[in-house]
Amino acid sequence: MTQPLPTAQVGNTALRISQLGMGTAPIGNLYGAVTEKQAIETIQRSFELGIRYFDTAPLYGSGVSERRLGMALKGVPRDQFVLQTKVGRLVQPDGSIRFDYSRDGVLRCLEESLERLQMDRVDVLLVHDPDSLKEEEGYRQALNEAFPALIELREQGVIAALGAGMNQWQMEYEFAKHSDPNIFLLAGRYTLLEQTSLEFLDYCQKRQISVVLGGVYNSGILVTGPVPGAKFNYRDAPESILEKSRRIKAITDRYGVPLHVAAQHFARSHPAISGLIIGTVAPSEADDNRAIWDTEIPSQLWADIRAAGLVEAGAPMPG
């Protein structure tokens, strides 16, 4: 029988999440077509393996991810999982997405998400990539309208926790300092290849704000390794990143540890990190994610990476 996954408290709330979560962008056809049957089986297999934290958004397939998540979890007692979706992007009748970080936009976005999910509540609401607008415009509207609306929903007990989900830490840092978030989803900025967000993570830890990580493979290179065409942050990896990944992979290979396994373990090792959200597209990937979580990695591997100067000095190492 699969052992339960460890859980973490979300900020200073009573909400707890499994430290391994499922990202549902891939089963929303965001990167390629996935059948409804496969999507539902993937979600249900993740649940069987102990994952109780599911991340979605209206953007993922223009609502397809939310609808499939609701179908897969139909009949599961609502208190057995944590559901996280996002606001700021409204699905239009033609399937296009309209940005709206206003108070009315937040409330409408939540209402439409609940309809697609066929559920009466979500647990966590995140402001989704407000830097998709002109940066200052998105930041101001999110700070002055979206966050106050989410705080009202939290105070009313409609949601348990709120925050933002982004691919950058700098704007999240400003939200942490100027609003009252419980949790941030940060994608790609704290990985085995990049630890630029250490200052932000330290601040969140002191403020008791949870951080969950997405994009722990930097959009591909930490799975494929430094092969021709390897992707880093959605683009072809530059030579400096290819060389760094070669050096890291040489060490992980020496211990027989796949690069992506080391990447997951490194990402979860910072004490500010409450969990990982791993995009999953098939039941076999769910099995792999759980197996990675349970894998033991020799401590000397991390010592060798540290000694080679391949991570920032302030980055904690696993173990």
C-alpha positions, -999 to 999 in steps of 0.1 A, spaced: 0 0 0 13 35 -9 24 54 21 7 88 26 26 118 14 38 144 39 17 175 42 25 211 49 5 240 64 -4 268 40 9 300 55 -8 308 88 -41 291 77 -56 259 88 -53 245 53 -28 217 46 -16 204 13 2 172 2 38 183 -5 36 167 -39 9 182 -61 -4 176 -96 -3 204 -122 -31 200 -147 -20 223 -175 -9 193 -196 -42 175 -193 -59 207 -204 -43 203 -239 -21 233 -232 10 216 -248 -7 190 -270 -39 170 -274 -48 146 -245 -79 125 -245 -105 130 -219 -102 94 -208 -64 98 -203 -68 130 -185 -93 116 -160 -72 84 -155 -42 106 -148 -60 126 -121 -74 95 -105 -41 77 -105 -25 107 -88 -51 106 -61 -46 69 -56 -9 76 -51 -16 100 -23 -16 133 -41 -42 156 -26 -33 189 -40 -44 199 -75 -35 230 -94 -55 243 -124 -65 276 -141 -90 289 -167 -60 294 -191 -53 257 -193 -72 247 -224 -96 276 -220 -113 258 -191 -107 222 -203 -84 215 -174 -109 227 -148 -138 207 -164 -117 175 -165 -105 179 -130 -141 183 -118 -151 152 -137 -123 131 -123 -129 141 -87 -167 139 -88 -179 117 -59 -146 121 -39 -154 136 -5 -146 173 -8 -125 174 23 -101 148 9 -83 171 -15 -72 207 -19 -81 225 -51 -62 256 -64 -72 277 -94 -64 311 -106 -80 345 -114 -73 372 -139 -80 355 -171 -116 351 -184 -125 325 -210 -145 341 -238 -173 324 -258 -148 318 -287 -123 301 -264 -99 331 -263 -87 345 -230 -92 381 -218 -71 395 -190 -90 411 -162 -75 417 -127 -104 439 -115 -126 431 -85 -155 422 -108 -132 402 -130 -119 382 -100 -155 374 -88 -166 365 -123 -135 343 -128 -142 324 -96 -179 319 -105 -171 305 -139 -143 282 -125 -168 268 -100 -192 261 -128 -166 243 -149 -154 223 -119 -190 215 -108 -179 222 -72 -192 246 -46 -158 259 -35 -121 260 -42 -95 262 -14 -68 285 -29 -71 313 -54 -40 328 -71 -37 359 -92 -24 345 -125 6 361 -142 -4 398 -138 29 407 -156 12 394 -188 -1 430 -190 23 459 -192 41 452 -160 32 483 -141 -4 481 -152 -8 445 -142 9 450 -109 -12 480 -99 -45 464 -109 -36 432 -91 -25 449 -60 -53 475 -58 -82 454 -70 -75 416 -73 -58 411 -40 -84 431 -20 -112 411 -36 -94 378 -27 -89 391 9 -126 397 11 -133 362 -1 -109 348 25 -125 369 53 -159 356 42 -147 320 43 -153 315 6 -116 305 1 -90 294 26 -59 309 11 -48 334 -15 -17 345 -34 -2 347 -69 12 323 -94 40 336 -117 72 328 -135 91 356 -117 98 362 -81 103 399 -81 67 409 -85 56 382 -60 81 398 -36 63 431 -39 29 415 -34 44 398 -2 55 432 11 24 452 2 -6 428 5 -15 398 28 -9 366 8 -8 331 23 9 313 -6 28 318 -38 33 295 -68 67 302 -83 76 285 -116 112 280 -127 130 304 -105 142 279 -79 157 249 -95 188 229 -97 200 252 -124 188 285 -110 185 299 -75 179 336 -82 150 337 -58 168 331 -25 161 365 -11 124 361 -18 122 326 -3 139 338 29 115 367 32 85 344 27 98 320 54 101 348 79 67 361 71 51 326 72 41 327 36 41 293 18 58 289 -15 51 260 -39 73 254 -69 63 247 -104 86 244 -134 113 225 -114 127 212 -147 132 247 -162 107 237 -190 127 206 -201 164 206 -198 165 190 -163 146 160 -179 162 157 -213 197 168 -201 220 189 -223 209 175 -256 206 195 -289 174 216 -287 171 213 -249 147 239 -236 154 263 -207 126 287 -198 106 278 -230 136 287 -253 166 268 -266 191 266 -238 221 289 -241 255 274 -240 262 285 -205 231 266 -193 240 235 -214 275 235 -199 262 238 -163 237 210 -169 265 188 -183 285 193 -152 256 186 -129 246 155 -149 281 142 -148 278 141 -110 243 126 -109 253 100 -134 283 90 -112 258 80 -85 233 65 -109 206 91 -102 186 105 -131 189 142 -135 152 149 -132 151 129 -99 179 151 -85 161 182 -97 129 173 -78 148 165 -46 168 197 -48 138 219 -54 119 207 -23 149 211 1 146 248 9 127 252 42 104 279 26 91 254 1 58 238 11 54 216 -19 60 209 -56 35 210 -84 45 187 -112 27 188 -145 14 153 -153 -1 140 -185 -4 103 -181 -9 77 -153 27 65 -158 40 100 -151 20 100 -119 37 67 -109 71 82 -118 64 113 -97 56 93 -67 85 70 -72 109 100 -74 95 113 -41 103 81 -24 138 77 -39 167 80 -15 197 99 -29 233 96 -16 243 126 5 277 127 -12 260 136 -45 249 169 -30 283 174 -14 299 170 -48 275 195 -64 282 220 -37 320 215 -39 319 220 -77 303 254 -71 272 245 -91 246 260 -67 244 293 -50 262 294 -16 230 303 3 210 274 -13 202 246 12 211 211 0 189 181 6 196 163 39 
